[in-house]
Amino acid sequence: MLTSIVESGSSASLMKGSSKRKRTREELEEVKEEEDALKLDRQAFLQEMKRLKEENVKLEALIHDKPVDSKMRPPSMGGLSSKSSQLSSQLP
């Protein structure tokens, strides 16, 4: 009977549903180590993506006979179709 009154009262939302036990120091250290490992994985992934983008820019420059600049950005997708049609029209 008491639970039905508490569940339907105006303060029912303030009642604590269940208690959580605090994490131990070992558990906290384990979680921190996992987060650090994920951070290193993320950094390695981003570095690899950066390297691949730079390589792509260099290859695009070789295809279009442009000088290779390390700060050069890849062309937009809209420009690729017109350039590819120009290249295909130049082929014998």
Secondary structure, 3 states (H helix, E strand, C coil): CHHHHHHHCCCHHHCCCCCCCCCCHHHHHHHHHHHHHHHHHHHHHHHHHHHHHHHHHHHHHHHCCCCCCCCCCCCCHHHHHHHHHHHHHHCC
